[in-house]
Amino acid sequence: MRHDLPDRRRCEYACAKLSSPPYVCNGCRAEKDCTLRKQFYLHRSAHKNCRDFLEKSREGANITQDELLDMDAVLTGAVRNGQSVHHVMTHNPDRFTVCEKTVYRYVAGRLLAVKNGDMPRVCSLKPRRSKPVEHKVDSKCRVGRTYADFLAFMARNPDTPVAEMDSVIGRVGGKVLLTVYFRHSAMLLAFLRERNDSQSVLGAFARLWSPGGAGQDLFRMLFPVILTDNGSEFSNPSAIESAPDGSRRTSVFYCDACASWQKGGIERDHEFLRMVLPKGTDFDGLTREDVNLVLSHANSYARPSREDKSPYDLFAFRYGTALLDKLGIRRIAPGDIVLKPSLLAR
């Protein structure tokens, strides 16, 4: 038997017309009688794919993390010394890869450490009525960090502790709480931020990383994996995952869109915060001590799902009370727990 000849039954003949413009069968007179594989141009599908591609290409900030850090290093100090953005860009043209208007948008979107309050002329302008655009620092932040990637990671590392992360908003445009929930103990932490942006999230993690917070060793022990949603304030995962020296300190993953149940633990525990801070409450008057007081009462409340143990006791048993004392969270006696707005009115 000869093996150098092709099997004719497996050969597929192609129409020669598909190898020349317009490369489709649209308008071919032999279309009805032709038995070969066909190729058509579907204008509706093509137009939709084109529009989707254009929309995705315009999402987020078209800049890399290194470019953003370099821009921030040049701009922030100069603006806080009274220089204008135009002046800084004029005398440092090689440090900017975007136009002046885009820089102002990055400042308004809180992608840089400098803010509108550092520029008096910007503050004097009458604000527009339209809702400000929320910029994502990295439009491709979900690549390799989806919920499917999270499940695959946990399948390989089943004993890894998971921390869920979210935001609790008071008055729109005012102070915001960054919340962190530890699945192993149901412990809830919250950090007060001036506004709901990426920079304030990075600031909270910087404090936790510092010796005054959890410290580097305990940080890596507490936050090996972080699961969060797709909010723009969490769109800079590289900066969260990387320590100041460039080493990796955690792994960030994102839930699917409209799937809050994938981090249901933190969503349920928000109910304890809302008992004291109902929706619509203005957080601008809150202090760090107020937040610690609310957390102390909420985390001292026994959970039936934890065999009637409190998150405080479970967390302290695992990590000790030193970190809780450093964070300002204390144990409240069961009979003294208050989960009403009156807690902060005392």
C-alpha positions in Angstrom: 0.0 0.0 0.0 1.4 3.4 -1.0 1.5 6.1 1.7 2.7 9.0 -0.4 -0.7 9.7 -2.0 -3.3 11.8 -0.1 -6.6 10.2 0.9 -9.1 11.7 -1.5 -11.9 11.2 0.9 -10.3 13.6 3.3 -9.5 16.3 0.7 -11.8 19.3 0.7 -12.1 21.3 -2.5 -12.3 25.1 -2.1 -13.9 27.6 -4.5 -11.2 29.5 -6.3 -13.3 32.7 -6.1 -12.7 32.8 -2.3 -9.0 33.5 -2.9 -9.7 36.8 -4.6 -11.7 39.9 -3.7 -14.3 40.2 -2.2 -13.4 36.8 -0.7 -17.1 35.9 0.0 -20.0 34.2 -1.7 -22.3 37.2 -1.5 -23.7 37.8 -5.0 -22.3 34.7 -6.6 -24.7 33.3 -9.3 -23.7 29.7 -8.5 -24.5 30.0 -4.8 -27.7 27.9 -4.8 -26.2 25.0 -6.7 -22.7 25.1 -5.2 -21.9 22.3 -2.7 -18.5 23.6 -1.5 -17.9 25.3 1.8 -19.3 28.9 1.7 -18.2 32.1 3.3 -20.6 35.1 3.7 -20.2 38.7 4.8 -22.9 39.4 7.5 -23.1 43.2 7.8 -25.0 43.3 11.1 -22.6 41.0 12.9 -19.6 42.7 11.4 -20.9 46.2 12.4 -21.6 45.0 16.0 -18.2 43.4 16.3 -16.6 46.6 15.1 -18.5 48.8 17.6 -17.7 46.4 20.4 -14.0 46.5 19.5 -14.0 50.3 19.4 -15.7 50.6 22.8 -13.3 48.2 24.5 -10.3 49.9 23.0 -11.4 53.2 24.5 -12.0 51.8 28.0 -9.7 52.8 30.9 -6.5 54.7 30.8 -4.3 54.2 27.8 -1.1 54.1 29.8 1.1 51.6 31.4 1.8 51.4 35.2 5.4 52.4 34.7 4.5 55.4 32.6 1.9 56.4 35.2 4.4 56.2 38.1 7.0 58.2 36.1 4.4 60.9 35.3 3.3 61.0 38.9 6.9 61.5 40.1 7.4 64.5 37.9 4.0 66.1 38.2 2.9 65.8 41.9 5.8 67.6 43.5 5.9 70.4 40.9 2.1 71.1 41.1 2.2 71.2 44.9 5.0 73.8 44.6 2.6 76.0 42.7 3.5 75.1 39.1 0.8 74.4 36.5 0.4 71.2 34.6 1.2 73.1 31.4 4.4 74.5 32.8 5.5 71.0 34.0 4.7 69.4 30.7 6.5 72.1 28.7 9.7 71.7 30.5 9.6 67.9 30.7 8.3 66.9 27.3 10.1 63.5 27.3 8.4 62.4 30.5 4.8 62.6 29.2 3.2 60.2 26.6 -0.2 61.9 26.7 -1.6 65.3 26.0 -2.3 68.0 28.6 -6.1 67.5 28.6 -5.6 63.8 29.3 -3.3 64.6 32.2 -6.2 66.7 33.7 -8.5 63.8 33.2 -6.1 61.5 35.0 -6.0 64.0 37.9 -9.8 64.3 38.0 -10.1 60.5 37.9 -7.7 60.2 40.8 -5.1 58.1 38.9 -2.3 60.4 40.2 -1.4 61.5 43.7 -1.9 65.1 42.8 -5.6 66.2 43.0 -7.7 69.1 41.8 -7.4 70.7 45.2 -3.7 71.3 44.5 -4.6 73.4 41.5 -6.4 76.7 42.6 -7.5 77.6 39.1 -9.2 74.2 38.6 -11.0 74.6 41.9 -12.3 78.0 40.8 -13.9 76.6 37.6 -17.6 76.0 37.8 -18.2 72.2 37.8 -20.2 70.6 35.0 -23.5 69.0 35.7 -22.5 65.8 34.0 -21.4 62.8 36.1 -17.6 62.5 36.2 -16.2 59.6 34.2 -14.7 56.8 36.3 -11.3 55.8 34.8 -9.8 52.4 35.2 -6.1 52.5 35.8 -5.6 49.3 33.8 -8.4 48.4 31.3 -6.9 44.9 31.1 -6.7 44.3 34.8 -9.0 41.3 34.6 -6.7 39.4 32.2 -5.5 36.4 34.2 -7.5 37.5 37.3 -11.1 36.4 36.5 -13.2 34.3 38.8 -12.4 31.2 36.7 -8.7 32.0 37.3 -9.5 32.3 41.0 -11.2 28.9 41.1 -8.3 27.3 39.3 -5.8 29.0 41.7 -7.8 27.7 44.7 -7.9 24.2 43.2 -4.1 24.2 43.1 -3.9 25.8 46.6 -6.9 24.7 48.5 -5.7 25.7 52.0 -4.8 29.3 51.0 -6.8 31.9 53.1 -9.0 34.2 51.1 -9.8 37.9 51.8 -12.8 39.5 50.1 -12.6 43.2 49.4 -15.4 45.8 48.7 -16.4 49.5 49.2 -19.2 50.9 51.3 -20.4 54.3 50.1 -22.0 56.9 52.3 -22.8 60.2 50.5 -21.8 60.2 46.8 -18.6 62.1 46.5 -17.8 61.9 50.2 -15.8 59.6 52.4 -15.9 55.9 51.7 -15.1 52.7 53.6 -12.8 50.1 52.2 -13.9 46.8 53.7 -12.0 43.5 54.0 -13.6 40.2 55.1 -11.6 37.1 56.0 -13.4 33.9 55.1 -11.7 31.7 57.7 -13.0 33.8 60.7 -15.7 36.1 59.2 -13.6 39.0 60.6 -14.5 42.3 59.0 -12.0 45.3 58.7 -12.8 48.7 57.4 -10.6 51.7 56.5 -11.9 55.2 56.1 -10.9 56.9 52.8 -11.4 60.4 51.6 -12.9 59.4 48.3 -13.7 56.3 46.3 -10.6 56.1 44.0 -7.6 53.9 43.3 -5.1 56.1 45.1 -7.0 55.8 48.4 -7.1 52.0 48.1 -3.4 51.9 47.6 -2.9 54.2 50.5 -4.9 51.8 52.8 -2.7 48.9 51.7 0.4 50.9 52.2 -0.6 51.5 55.8 -1.3 47.8 56.3 2.1 46.9 54.8 4.0 49.4 57.1 5.2 48.4 60.6 2.4 50.6 62.0 -0.1 48.3 60.4 0.1 44.6 60.0 3.7 44.6 58.9 5.2 42.7 56.0 5.2 39.2 57.3 1.7 39.3 58.8 0.4 41.1 55.6 1.5 38.2 53.4 -0.1 35.8 55.9 -3.4 37.7 55.9 -3.7 38.6 52.2 -2.3 35.8 50.1 -5.4 36.0 47.9 -7.8 39.0 47.5 -11.2 38.6 45.8 -13.0 41.8 44.8 -15.4 43.3 42.3 -14.9 45.3 39.1 -15.1 48.8 40.7 -12.7 51.4 39.2 -11.1 51.8 42.6 -9.8 48.3 42.4 -8.5 48.6 38.8 -4.8 48.9 39.7 -4.1 45.3 40.8 -0.4 45.4 40.0 0.2 48.1 42.6 -1.7 46.1 45.2 0.0 42.9 44.4 3.6 44.4 44.4 5.5 45.5 47.4 7.6 48.7 47.3 10.7 46.7 46.4 8.9 45.0 43.5 8.4 41.6 45.1 5.0 39.9 45.0 3.0 40.2 48.2 -0.5 39.0 47.2 -2.7 37.9 44.3 -5.8 39.8 43.2 -8.8 38.3 41.4 -12.2 39.7 40.2 -15.7 38.4 40.5 -17.8 38.1 37.4 -20.0 41.1 36.5 -23.3 41.2 38.4 -22.3 38.2 40.5 -21.9 39.6 44.1 -22.7 36.1 45.5 -19.2 35.1 44.5 -18.0 37.1 47.5 -21.1 36.6 49.5 -19.3 36.7 52.9 -18.5 40.4 52.7 -21.9 41.3 51.2 -23.6 39.6 54.2 -21.3 41.3 56.8 -22.1 44.7 55.3 -25.5 44.3 57.0 -23.8 44.7 60.4 -22.3 48.0 59.2 -25.6 49.2 57.8 -27.3 48.5 61.1 -25.2 51.3 62.6 -24.6 53.3 59.4 -27.8 53.0 57.3 -27.7 53.7 53.5 -27.5 57.4 52.8 -25.5 58.1 56.0 -22.9 60.8 55.5 -19.5 59.4 56.4 -17.7 62.8 56.3 -18.2 63.2 60.0 -16.8 59.8 60.9 -13.4 59.3 62.5 -11.1 56.4 62.7 -12.2 55.8 66.3 -15.9 55.7 65.2 -15.2 53.1 62.6 -13.2 51.0 65.1 -16.1 51.2 67.5 -18.5 49.9 65.0 -16.1 47.1 64.0 -15.6 46.1 67.6 -19.3 45.7 68.2 -19.9 43.9 64.8 -17.0 41.5 65.2 -17.9 40.6 68.8 -21.4 39.5 67.7 -21.6 35.6 67.7 -22.3 33.9 64.3 -24.5 30.8 64.2 -22.6 29.7 61.1 -19.4 29.7 63.2 -20.8 27.5 66.0 -21.8 30.7 67.9 -18.2 32.0 68.0 -17.5 35.6 67.3 -15.2 36.7 64.5 -13.1 38.5 67.0 -12.5 35.3 69.0 -11.8 33.2 65.9 -9.4 35.8 64.5 -7.6 36.2 67.8 -7.2 32.4 68.2 -5.5 32.2 64.8 -3.3 35.4 64.8 -3.4 36.7 68.4 -4.7 39.9 69.7 -1.7 42.1 69.1 -2.8 43.0 65.5 -6.3 43.7 66.6 -5.0 46.0 69.4 -2.8 47.8 66.8 -5.8 48.2 64.5 -7.9 49.6 67.4 -10.5 46.8 67.5 -11.4 45.4 70.9 -13.7 42.7 72.2 -17.1 43.8 73.4 -19.0 41.7 76.0 -22.0 39.9 74.6 -24.4 41.9 76.7 -22.9 45.3 75.8 -23.1 44.9 72.0 -25.1 47.6 70.3 -25.9 47.4 66.5 -28.0 50.5 66.2 -27.2 54.1 65.0 -27.4 55.1 68.6 -24.0 53.5 69.1 -22.3 56.6 67.6 -24.6 59.0 69.3 -23.3 58.2 72.8 
